[in-house]
Every structure is written in structure tokens, then in C-alpha cells.
């Protein structure tokens, strides 16, 4: 199943709701697959939330690390 792409500009206030609808079918499919495998609905939903939060935090950490690396490079150049 393919996730449909955006049809609105990034600054359109309805774009986020469109994104939620776009991923909803895949999330429900994953939820169903996990339940068939033996996980409870509550376990799967909690796991999805945790994975989403951890992914978001990791992305922010990667950006922070990247900025820190660039700042260190700039600081070294100033020392020369």
C-alpha cells in the first residue's frame, strides 16, 4: 500500500490533517498485523508512540550533533 503524497503547500493549515489521513491506513494495517502476531492493541499502540517519540528525539539529536560538528570546524578555522 502506497502512502499518498501531499497536495497542499507546506504552509497550508490543513496539510497536517492530510498527512494524518495519508498514514492512517498503513498504521491501522500495522496494528492489525501486530495483533494477529499476538500483541495486544494497547501494547502495539504504546510501542508505536514510543518508537515515534524516540525517532523524533534521535532526529533532533542528529541535528544537534551536526551543528556542534560544524561549530567545532568553524572554531578551529578561527584559531588559524
Secondary structure, DSSP 8 states (H G I E B T S, - for coil): -------S-TT-TTHHHHHHHHHHHHHHHHHHHHHHTT--HHHHHHHHHHHHHHHHHHHHHHHHHHHHHHHHHHHHHHH-
